[in-house]
Amino acid sequence: MLYQLVALGLLAIGLYGIVWRKSLVGMLISVELMLNGAGLSIVSASQLTEADGASGQIATLFVMGLAAAEATLVLAIIVVVAKRFKSTETDAVSRLKG
């Protein structure tokens, strides 16, 4: 039960970071926190229920692989945005040039 609360805390911190962060890198870290919370929730749920523990670990490995692929892709996008707009702040990127 404690692991589920920690996972919920990670999800809440990640959601708070997504909403209030202005930097794209900060938003990426927040998404990573949310994915780690989801992975912890999957493992703890598989251990607390009658489900096979190995299936929860395999699902968490899938979530970790998804997080690694997402981080790679988003970091590449951040590099392109930083080169083009000279900033990684969301306010600078969201302005349209006229």
Phi and psi restraints in degrees (range 20) as a CNS / XPLOR table:
assign (resid 1 and name C) (resid 2 and name N)
       (resid 2 and name CA) (resid 2 and name C) 1.0 -64.1 20.0 2
assign (resid 2 and name N) (resid 2 and name CA)
       (resid 2 and name C) (resid 3 and name N) 1.0 -36.5 20.0 2
assign (resid 2 and name C) (resid 3 and name N)
       (resid 3 and name CA) (resid 3 and name C) 1.0 -64.5 20.0 2
assign (resid 3 and name N) (resid 3 and name CA)
       (resid 3 and name C) (resid 4 and name N) 1.0 -36.8 20.0 2
assign (resid 3 and name C) (resid 4 and name N)
       (resid 4 and name CA) (resid 4 and name C) 1.0 -65.3 20.0 2
assign (resid 4 and name N) (resid 4 and name CA)
       (resid 4 and name C) (resid 5 and name N) 1.0 -37.1 20.0 2
assign (resid 4 and name C) (resid 5 and name N)
       (resid 5 and name CA) (resid 5 and name C) 1.0 -68.5 20.0 2
assign (resid 5 and name N) (resid 5 and name CA)
       (resid 5 and name C) (resid 6 and name N) 1.0 -38.4 20.0 2
assign (resid 5 and name C) (resid 6 and name N)
       (resid 6 and name CA) (resid 6 and name C) 1.0 -64.8 20.0 2
assign (resid 6 and name N) (resid 6 and name CA)
       (resid 6 and name C) (resid 7 and name N) 1.0 -41.6 20.0 2
assign (resid 6 and name C) (resid 7 and name N)
       (resid 7 and name CA) (resid 7 and name C) 1.0 -62.6 20.0 2
assign (resid 7 and name N) (resid 7 and name CA)
       (resid 7 and name C) (resid 8 and name N) 1.0 -41.0 20.0 2
assign (resid 7 and name C) (resid 8 and name N)
       (resid 8 and name CA) (resid 8 and name C) 1.0 -64.2 20.0 2
assign (resid 8 and name N) (resid 8 and name CA)
       (resid 8 and name C) (resid 9 and name N) 1.0 -38.5 20.0 2
assign (resid 8 and name C) (resid 9 and name N)
       (resid 9 and name CA) (resid 9 and name C) 1.0 -63.5 20.0 2
assign (resid 9 and name N) (resid 9 and name CA)
       (resid 9 and name C) (resid 10 and name N) 1.0 -41.9 20.0 2
assign (resid 9 and name C) (resid 10 and name N)
       (resid 10 and name CA) (resid 10 and name C) 1.0 -62.9 20.0 2
assign (resid 10 and name N) (resid 10 and name CA)
       (resid 10 and name C) (resid 11 and name N) 1.0 -41.7 20.0 2
assign (resid 10 and name C) (resid 11 and name N)
       (resid 11 and name CA) (resid 11 and name C) 1.0 -63.2 20.0 2
assign (resid 11 and name N) (resid 11 and name CA)
       (resid 11 and name C) (resid 12 and name N) 1.0 -41.1 20.0 2
assign (resid 11 and name C) (resid 12 and name N)
       (resid 12 and name CA) (resid 12 and name C) 1.0 -67.1 20.0 2
assign (resid 12 and name N) (resid 12 and name CA)
       (resid 12 and name C) (resid 13 and name N) 1.0 -42.6 20.0 2
assign (resid 12 and name C) (resid 13 and name N)
       (resid 13 and name CA) (resid 13 and name C) 1.0 -63.6 20.0 2
assign (resid 13 and name N) (resid 13 and name CA)
       (resid 13 and name C) (resid 14 and name N) 1.0 -41.1 20.0 2
assign (resid 13 and name C) (resid 14 and name N)
       (resid 14 and name CA) (resid 14 and name C) 1.0 -63.6 20.0 2
assign (resid 14 and name N) (resid 14 and name CA)
       (resid 14 and name C) (resid 15 and name N) 1.0 -42.9 20.0 2
assign (resid 14 and name C) (resid 15 and name N)
       (resid 15 and name CA) (resid 15 and name C) 1.0 -64.5 20.0 2
assign (resid 15 and name N) (resid 15 and name CA)
       (resid 15 and name C) (resid 16 and name N) 1.0 -41.0 20.0 2
assign (resid 15 and name C) (resid 16 and name N)
       (resid 16 and name CA) (resid 16 and name C) 1.0 -60.8 20.0 2
assign (resid 16 and name N) (resid 16 and name CA)
       (resid 16 and name C) (resid 17 and name N) 1.0 -41.9 20.0 2
assign (resid 16 and name C) (resid 17 and name N)
       (resid 17 and name CA) (resid 17 and name C) 1.0 -65.8 20.0 2
assign (resid 17 and name N) (resid 17 and name CA)
       (resid 17 and name C) (resid 18 and name N) 1.0 -38.5 20.0 2
assign (resid 17 and name C) (resid 18 and name N)
       (resid 18 and name CA) (resid 18 and name C) 1.0 -63.4 20.0 2
assign (resid 18 and name N) (resid 18 and name CA)
       (resid 18 and name C) (resid 19 and name N) 1.0 -41.3 20.0 2
assign (resid 18 and name C) (resid 19 and name N)
       (resid 19 and name CA) (resid 19 and name C) 1.0 -74.1 20.0 2
assign (resid 19 and name N) (resid 19 and name CA)
       (resid 19 and name C) (resid 20 and name N) 1.0 -40.8 20.0 2
assign (resid 19 and name C) (resid 20 and name N)
       (resid 20 and name CA) (resid 20 and name C) 1.0 -102.5 20.0 2
assign (resid 20 and name N) (resid 20 and name CA)
       (resid 20 and name C) (resid 21 and name N) 1.0 -13.4 20.0 2
assign (resid 20 and name C) (resid 21 and name N)
       (resid 21 and name CA) (resid 21 and name C) 1.0 -75.7 20.0 2
assign (resid 21 and name N) (resid 21 and name CA)
       (resid 21 and name C) (resid 22 and name N) 1.0 143.3 20.0 2
assign (resid 21 and name C) (resid 22 and name N)
       (resid 22 and name CA) (resid 22 and name C) 1.0 -101.6 20.0 2
assign (resid 22 and name N) (resid 22 and name CA)
       (resid 22 and name C) (resid 23 and name N) 1.0 -17.6 20.0 2
assign (resid 22 and name C) (resid 23 and name N)
       (resid 23 and name CA) (resid 23 and name C) 1.0 -93.7 20.0 2
assign (resid 23 and name N) (resid 23 and name CA)
       (resid 23 and name C) (resid 24 and name N) 1.0 141.5 20.0 2
assign (resid 23 and name C) (resid 24 and name N)
       (resid 24 and name CA) (resid 24 and name C) 1.0 -66.1 20.0 2
assign (resid 24 and name N) (resid 24 and name CA)
       (resid 24 and name C) (resid 25 and name N) 1.0 -33.8 20.0 2
assign (resid 24 and name C) (resid 25 and name N)
       (resid 25 and name CA) (resid 25 and name C) 1.0 -68.4 20.0 2
assign (resid 25 and name N) (resid 25 and name CA)
       (resid 25 and name C) (resid 26 and name N) 1.0 -40.0 20.0 2
assign (resid 25 and name C) (resid 26 and name N)
       (resid 26 and name CA) (resid 26 and name C) 1.0 -62.4 20.0 2
assign (resid 26 and name N) (resid 26 and name CA)
       (resid 26 and name C) (resid 27 and name N) 1.0 -38.1 20.0 2
assign (resid 26 and name C) (resid 27 and name N)
       (resid 27 and name CA) (resid 27 and name C) 1.0 -66.1 20.0 2
assign (resid 27 and name N) (resid 27 and name CA)
       (resid 27 and name C) (resid 28 and name N) 1.0 -38.3 20.0 2
assign (resid 27 and name C) (resid 28 and name N)
       (resid 28 and name CA) (resid 28 and name C) 1.0 -62.6 20.0 2
assign (resid 28 and name N) (resid 28 and name CA)
       (resid 28 and name C) (resid 29 and name N) 1.0 -43.6 20.0 2
assign (resid 28 and name C) (resid 29 and name N)
       (resid 29 and name CA) (resid 29 and name C) 1.0 -63.0 20.0 2
assign (resid 29 and name N) (resid 29 and name CA)
       (resid 29 and name C) (resid 30 and name N) 1.0 -37.5 20.0 2
assign (resid 29 and name C) (resid 30 and name N)
       (resid 30 and name CA) (resid 30 and name C) 1.0 -65.1 20.0 2
assign (resid 30 and name N) (resid 30 and name CA)
       (resid 30 and name C) (resid 31 and name N) 1.0 -40.4 20.0 2
assign (resid 30 and name C) (resid 31 and name N)
       (resid 31 and name CA) (resid 31 and name C) 1.0 -65.0 20.0 2
assign (resid 31 and name N) (resid 31 and name CA)
       (resid 31 and name C) (resid 32 and name N) 1.0 -38.5 20.0 2
assign (resid 31 and name C) (resid 32 and name N)
       (resid 32 and name CA) (resid 32 and name C) 1.0 -63.2 20.0 2
assign (resid 32 and name N) (resid 32 and name CA)
       (resid 32 and name C) (resid 33 and name N) 1.0 -40.2 20.0 2
assign (resid 32 and name C) (resid 33 and name N)
       (resid 33 and name CA) (resid 33 and name C) 1.0 -61.1 20.0 2
assign (resid 33 and name N) (resid 33 and name CA)
       (resid 33 and name C) (resid 34 and name N) 1.0 -41.4 20.0 2
assign (resid 33 and name C) (resid 34 and name N)
       (resid 34 and name CA) (resid 34 and name C) 1.0 -64.7 20.0 2
assign (resid 34 and name N) (resid 34 and name CA)
       (resid 34 and name C) (resid 35 and name N) 1.0 -40.6 20.0 2
assign (resid 34 and name C) (resid 35 and name N)
       (resid 35 and name CA) (resid 35 and name C) 1.0 -68.1 20.0 2
assign (resid 35 and name N) (resid 35 and name CA)
       (resid 35 and name C) (resid 36 and name N) 1.0 -36.0 20.0 2
assign (resid 35 and name C) (resid 36 and name N)
       (resid 36 and name CA) (resid 36 and name C) 1.0 -65.9 20.0 2
assign (resid 36 and name N) (resid 36 and name CA)
       (resid 36 and name C) (resid 37 and name N) 1.0 -37.5 20.0 2
assign (resid 36 and name C) (resid 37 and name N)
       (resid 37 and name CA) (resid 37 and name C) 1.0 -63.9 20.0 2
assign (resid 37 and name N) (resid 37 and name CA)
       (resid 37 and name C) (resid 38 and name N) 1.0 -39.6 20.0 2
assign (resid 37 and name C) (resid 38 and name N)
       (resid 38 and name CA) (resid 38 and name C) 1.0 -65.6 20.0 2
assign (resid 38 and name N) (resid 38 and name CA)
       (resid 38 and name C) (resid 39 and name N) 1.0 -41.4 20.0 2
assign (resid 38 and name C) (resid 39 and name N)
       (resid 39 and name CA) (resid 39 and name C) 1.0 -63.4 20.0 2
assign (resid 39 and name N) (resid 39 and name CA)
       (resid 39 and name C) (resid 40 and name N) 1.0 -42.9 20.0 2
assign (resid 39 and name C) (resid 40 and name N)
       (resid 40 and name CA) (resid 40 and name C) 1.0 -64.0 20.0 2
assign (resid 40 and name N) (resid 40 and name CA)
       (resid 40 and name C) (resid 41 and name N) 1.0 -38.2 20.0 2
assign (resid 40 and name C) (resid 41 and name N)
       (resid 41 and name CA) (resid 41 and name C) 1.0 -64.6 20.0 2
assign (resid 41 and name N) (resid 41 and name CA)
       (resid 41 and name C) (resid 42 and name N) 1.0 -40.7 20.0 2
assign (resid 41 and name C) (resid 42 and name N)
       (resid 42 and name CA) (resid 42 and name C) 1.0 -64.2 20.0 2
assign (resid 42 and name N) (resid 42 and name CA)
       (resid 42 and name C) (resid 43 and name N) 1.0 -45.3 20.0 2
assign (resid 42 and name C) (resid 43 and name N)
       (resid 43 and name CA) (resid 43 and name C) 1.0 -65.2 20.0 2
assign (resid 43 and name N) (resid 43 and name CA)
       (resid 43 and name C) (resid 44 and name N) 1.0 -44.6 20.0 2
assign (resid 43 and name C) (resid 44 and name N)
       (resid 44 and name CA) (resid 44 and name C) 1.0 -68.2 20.0 2
assign (resid 44 and name N) (resid 44 and name CA)
       (resid 44 and name C) (resid 45 and name N) 1.0 -34.9 20.0 2
assign (resid 44 and name C) (resid 45 and name N)
       (resid 45 and name CA) (resid 45 and name C) 1.0 -67.5 20.0 2
assign (resid 45 and name N) (resid 45 and name CA)
       (resid 45 and name C) (resid 46 and name N) 1.0 -36.6 20.0 2
assign (resid 45 and name C) (resid 46 and name N)
       (resid 46 and name CA) (resid 46 and name C) 1.0 -70.9 20.0 2
assign (resid 46 and name N) (resid 46 and name CA)
       (resid 46 and name C) (resid 47 and name N) 1.0 -27.6 20.0 2
assign (resid 46 and name C) (resid 47 and name N)
       (resid 47 and name CA) (resid 47 and name C) 1.0 -81.1 20.0 2
assign (resid 47 and name N) (resid 47 and name CA)
       (resid 47 and name C) (resid 48 and name N) 1.0 -29.0 20.0 2
assign (resid 47 and name C) (resid 48 and name N)
       (resid 48 and name CA) (resid 48 and name C) 1.0 -86.6 20.0 2
assign (resid 48 and name N) (resid 48 and name CA)
       (resid 48 and name C) (resid 49 and name N) 1.0 -17.2 20.0 2
assign (resid 48 and name C) (resid 49 and name N)
       (resid 49 and name CA) (resid 49 and name C) 1.0 -106.1 20.0 2
assign (resid 49 and name N) (resid 49 and name CA)
       (resid 49 and name C) (resid 50 and name N) 1.0 -177.0 20.0 2
assign (resid 49 and name C) (resid 50 and name N)
       (resid 50 and name CA) (resid 50 and name C) 1.0 -81.5 20.0 2
assign (resid 50 and name N) (resid 50 and name CA)
       (resid 50 and name C) (resid 51 and name N) 1.0 0.2 20.0 2
assign (resid 50 and name C) (resid 51 and name N)
       (resid 51 and name CA) (resid 51 and name C) 1.0 -67.6 20.0 2
assign (resid 51 and name N) (resid 51 and name CA)
       (resid 51 and name C) (resid 52 and name N) 1.0 157.7 20.0 2
assign (resid 51 and name C) (resid 52 and name N)
       (resid 52 and name CA) (resid 52 and name C) 1.0 -67.2 20.0 2
assign (resid 52 and name N) (resid 52 and name CA)
       (resid 52 and name C) (resid 53 and name N) 1.0 132.3 20.0 2
assign (resid 52 and name C) (resid 53 and name N)
       (resid 53 and name CA) (resid 53 and name C) 1.0 -64.3 20.0 2
assign (resid 53 and name N) (resid 53 and name CA)
       (resid 53 and name C) (resid 54 and name N) 1.0 -32.5 20.0 2
assign (resid 53 and name C) (resid 54 and name N)
       (resid 54 and name CA) (resid 54 and name C) 1.0 -67.4 20.0 2
assign (resid 54 and name N) (resid 54 and name CA)
       (resid 54 and name C) (resid 55 and name N) 1.0 -33.7 20.0 2
assign (resid 54 and name C) (resid 55 and name N)
       (resid 55 and name CA) (resid 55 and name C) 1.0 -67.1 20.0 2
assign (resid 55 and name N) (resid 55 and name CA)
       (resid 55 and name C) (resid 56 and name N) 1.0 -35.3 20.0 2
assign (resid 55 and name C) (resid 56 and name N)
       (resid 56 and name CA) (resid 56 and name C) 1.0 -67.2 20.0 2
assign (resid 56 and name N) (resid 56 and name CA)
       (resid 56 and name C) (resid 57 and name N) 1.0 -37.6 20.0 2
assign (resid 56 and name C) (resid 57 and name N)
       (resid 57 and name CA) (resid 57 and name C) 1.0 -68.7 20.0 2
assign (resid 57 and name N) (resid 57 and name CA)
       (resid 57 and name C) (resid 58 and name N) 1.0 -38.4 20.0 2
assign (resid 57 and name C) (resid 58 and name N)
       (resid 58 and name CA) (resid 58 and name C) 1.0 -65.4 20.0 2
assign (resid 58 and name N) (resid 58 and name CA)
       (resid 58 and name C) (resid 59 and name N) 1.0 -41.5 20.0 2
assign (resid 58 and name C) (resid 59 and name N)
       (resid 59 and name CA) (resid 59 and name C) 1.0 -64.1 20.0 2
assign (resid 59 and name N) (resid 59 and name CA)
       (resid 59 and name C) (resid 60 and name N) 1.0 -37.5 20.0 2
assign (resid 59 and name C) (resid 60 and name N)
       (resid 60 and name CA) (resid 60 and name C) 1.0 -68.8 20.0 2
assign (resid 60 and name N) (resid 60 and name CA)
       (resid 60 and name C) (resid 61 and name N) 1.0 -36.9 20.0 2
assign (resid 60 and name C) (resid 61 and name N)
       (resid 61 and name CA) (resid 61 and name C) 1.0 -62.0 20.0 2
assign (resid 61 and name N) (resid 61 and name CA)
       (resid 61 and name C) (resid 62 and name N) 1.0 -37.3 20.0 2
assign (resid 61 and name C) (resid 62 and name N)
       (resid 62 and name CA) (resid 62 and name C) 1.0 -62.9 20.0 2
assign (resid 62 and name N) (resid 62 and name CA)
       (resid 62 and name C) (resid 63 and name N) 1.0 -43.2 20.0 2
assign (resid 62 and name C) (resid 63 and name N)
       (resid 63 and name CA) (resid 63 and name C) 1.0 -64.5 20.0 2
assign (resid 63 and name N) (resid 63 and name CA)
       (resid 63 and name C) (resid 64 and name N) 1.0 -38.9 20.0 2
assign (resid 63 and name C) (resid 64 and name N)
       (resid 64 and name CA) (resid 64 and name C) 1.0 -65.8 20.0 2
assign (resid 64 and name N) (resid 64 and name CA)
       (resid 64 and name C) (resid 65 and name N) 1.0 -40.0 20.0 2
assign (resid 64 and name C) (resid 65 and name N)
       (resid 65 and name CA) (resid 65 and name C) 1.0 -64.9 20.0 2
assign (resid 65 and name N) (resid 65 and name CA)
       (resid 65 and name C) (resid 66 and name N) 1.0 -40.3 20.0 2
assign (resid 65 and name C) (resid 66 and name N)
       (resid 66 and name CA) (resid 66 and name C) 1.0 -62.3 20.0 2
assign (resid 66 and name N) (resid 66 and name CA)
       (resid 66 and name C) (resid 67 and name N) 1.0 -41.3 20.0 2
assign (resid 66 and name C) (resid 67 and name N)
       (resid 67 and name CA) (resid 67 and name C) 1.0 -65.3 20.0 2
assign (resid 67 and name N) (resid 67 and name CA)
       (resid 67 and name C) (resid 68 and name N) 1.0 -38.9 20.0 2
assign (resid 67 and name C) (resid 68 and name N)
       (resid 68 and name CA) (resid 68 and name C) 1.0 -66.4 20.0 2
assign (resid 68 and name N) (resid 68 and name CA)
       (resid 68 and name C) (resid 69 and name N) 1.0 -43.0 20.0 2
assign (resid 68 and name C) (resid 69 and name N)
       (resid 69 and name CA) (resid 69 and name C) 1.0 -65.2 20.0 2
assign (resid 69 and name N) (resid 69 and name CA)
       (resid 69 and name C) (resid 70 and name N) 1.0 -40.9 20.0 2
assign (resid 69 and name C) (resid 70 and name N)
       (resid 70 and name CA) (resid 70 and name C) 1.0 -64.8 20.0 2
assign (resid 70 and name N) (resid 70 and name CA)
       (resid 70 and name C) (resid 71 and name N) 1.0 -41.7 20.0 2
assign (resid 70 and name C) (resid 71 and name N)
       (resid 71 and name CA) (resid 71 and name C) 1.0 -64.0 20.0 2
assign (resid 71 and name N) (resid 71 and name CA)
       (resid 71 and name C) (resid 72 and name N) 1.0 -41.1 20.0 2
assign (resid 71 and name C) (resid 72 and name N)
       (resid 72 and name CA) (resid 72 and name C) 1.0 -62.7 20.0 2
assign (resid 72 and name N) (resid 72 and name CA)
       (resid 72 and name C) (resid 73 and name N) 1.0 -47.4 20.0 2
assign (resid 72 and name C) (resid 73 and name N)
       (resid 73 and name CA) (resid 73 and name C) 1.0 -64.5 20.0 2
assign (resid 73 and name N) (resid 73 and name CA)
       (resid 73 and name C) (resid 74 and name N) 1.0 -44.9 20.0 2
assign (resid 73 and name C) (resid 74 and name N)
       (resid 74 and name CA) (resid 74 and name C) 1.0 -68.6 20.0 2
assign (resid 74 and name N) (resid 74 and name CA)
       (resid 74 and name C) (resid 75 and name N) 1.0 -37.2 20.0 2
assign (resid 74 and name C) (resid 75 and name N)
       (resid 75 and name CA) (resid 75 and name C) 1.0 -63.8 20.0 2
assign (resid 75 and name N) (resid 75 and name CA)
       (resid 75 and name C) (resid 76 and name N) 1.0 -37.5 20.0 2
assign (resid 75 and name C) (resid 76 and name N)
       (resid 76 and name CA) (resid 76 and name C) 1.0 -64.2 20.0 2
assign (resid 76 and name N) (resid 76 and name CA)
       (resid 76 and name C) (resid 77 and name N) 1.0 -40.7 20.0 2
assign (resid 76 and name C) (resid 77 and name N)
       (resid 77 and name CA) (resid 77 and name C) 1.0 -64.9 20.0 2
assign (resid 77 and name N) (resid 77 and name CA)
       (resid 77 and name C) (resid 78 and name N) 1.0 -40.1 20.0 2
assign (resid 77 and name C) (resid 78 and name N)
       (resid 78 and name CA) (resid 78 and name C) 1.0 -63.8 20.0 2
assign (resid 78 and name N) (resid 78 and name CA)
       (resid 78 and name C) (resid 79 and name N) 1.0 -38.7 20.0 2
assign (resid 78 and name C) (resid 79 and name N)
       (resid 79 and name CA) (resid 79 and name C) 1.0 -63.0 20.0 2
assign (resid 79 and name N) (resid 79 and name CA)
       (resid 79 and name C) (resid 80 and name N) 1.0 -43.1 20.0 2
assign (resid 79 and name C) (resid 80 and name N)
       (resid 80 and name CA) (resid 80 and name C) 1.0 -65.2 20.0 2
assign (resid 80 and name N) (resid 80 and name CA)
       (resid 80 and name C) (resid 81 and name N) 1.0 -42.7 20.0 2
assign (resid 80 and name C) (resid 81 and name N)
       (resid 81 and name CA) (resid 81 and name C) 1.0 -64.5 20.0 2
assign (resid 81 and name N) (resid 81 and name CA)
       (resid 81 and name C) (resid 82 and name N) 1.0 -40.6 20.0 2
assign (resid 81 and name C) (resid 82 and name N)
       (resid 82 and name CA) (resid 82 and name C) 1.0 -65.2 20.0 2
assign (resid 82 and name N) (resid 82 and name CA)
       (resid 82 and name C) (resid 83 and name N) 1.0 -37.5 20.0 2
assign (resid 82 and name C) (resid 83 and name N)
       (resid 83 and name CA) (resid 83 and name C) 1.0 -69.3 20.0 2
assign (resid 83 and name N) (resid 83 and name CA)
       (resid 83 and name C) (resid 84 and name N) 1.0 -38.8 20.0 2
assign (resid 83 and name C) (resid 84 and name N)
       (resid 84 and name CA) (resid 84 and name C) 1.0 -78.5 20.0 2
assign (resid 84 and name N) (resid 84 and name CA)
       (resid 84 and name C) (resid 85 and name N) 1.0 -44.8 20.0 2
assign (resid 84 and name C) (resid 85 and name N)
       (resid 85 and name CA) (resid 85 and name C) 1.0 -100.4 20.0 2
assign (resid 85 and name N) (resid 85 and name CA)
       (resid 85 and name C) (resid 86 and name N) 1.0 -6.0 20.0 2
assign (resid 85 and name C) (resid 86 and name N)
       (resid 86 and name CA) (resid 86 and name C) 1.0 61.2 20.0 2
assign (resid 86 and name N) (resid 86 and name CA)
       (resid 86 and name C) (resid 87 and name N) 1.0 24.2 20.0 2
assign (resid 86 and name C) (resid 87 and name N)
       (resid 87 and name CA) (resid 87 and name C) 1.0 -161.1 20.0 2
assign (resid 87 and name N) (resid 87 and name CA)
       (resid 87 and name C) (resid 88 and name N) 1.0 152.5 20.0 2
assign (resid 87 and name C) (resid 88 and name N)
       (resid 88 and name CA) (resid 88 and name C) 1.0 -112.7 20.0 2
assign (resid 88 and name N) (resid 88 and name CA)
       (resid 88 and name C) (resid 89 and name N) 1.0 13.2 20.0 2
assign (resid 88 and name C) (resid 89 and name N)
       (resid 89 and name CA) (resid 89 and name C) 1.0 -79.0 20.0 2
assign (resid 89 and name N) (resid 89 and name CA)
       (resid 89 and name C) (resid 90 and name N) 1.0 141.1 20.0 2
assign (resid 89 and name C) (resid 90 and name N)
       (resid 90 and name CA) (resid 90 and name C) 1.0 -68.0 20.0 2
assign (resid 90 and name N) (resid 90 and name CA)
       (resid 90 and name C) (resid 91 and name N) 1.0 -30.0 20.0 2
assign (resid 90 and name C) (resid 91 and name N)
       (resid 91 and name CA) (resid 91 and name C) 1.0 -66.4 20.0 2
assign (resid 91 and name N) (resid 91 and name CA)
       (resid 91 and name C) (resid 92 and name N) 1.0 -39.2 20.0 2
assign (resid 91 and name C) (resid 92 and name N)
       (resid 92 and name CA) (resid 92 and name C) 1.0 -70.8 20.0 2
assign (resid 92 and name N) (resid 92 and name CA)
       (resid 92 and name C) (resid 93 and name N) 1.0 -32.9 20.0 2
assign (resid 92 and name C) (resid 93 and name N)
       (resid 93 and name CA) (resid 93 and name C) 1.0 -78.7 20.0 2
assign (resid 93 and name N) (resid 93 and name CA)
       (resid 93 and name C) (resid 94 and name N) 1.0 -31.2 20.0 2
assign (resid 93 and name C) (resid 94 and name N)
       (resid 94 and name CA) (resid 94 and name C) 1.0 -81.3 20.0 2
assign (resid 94 and name N) (resid 94 and name CA)
       (resid 94 and name C) (resid 95 and name N) 1.0 -11.2 20.0 2
assign (resid 94 and name C) (resid 95 and name N)
       (resid 95 and name CA) (resid 95 and name C) 1.0 -75.8 20.0 2
assign (resid 95 and name N) (resid 95 and name CA)
       (resid 95 and name C) (resid 96 and name N) 1.0 136.6 20.0 2
assign (resid 95 and name C) (resid 96 and name N)
       (resid 96 and name CA) (resid 96 and name C) 1.0 -87.6 20.0 2
assign (resid 96 and name N) (resid 96 and name CA)
       (resid 96 and name C) (resid 97 and name N) 1.0 143.3 20.0 2
assign (resid 96 and name C) (resid 97 and name N)
       (resid 97 and name CA) (resid 97 and name C) 1.0 -93.2 20.0 2
assign (resid 97 and name N) (resid 97 and name CA)
       (resid 97 and name C) (resid 98 and name N) 1.0 133.9 20.0 2
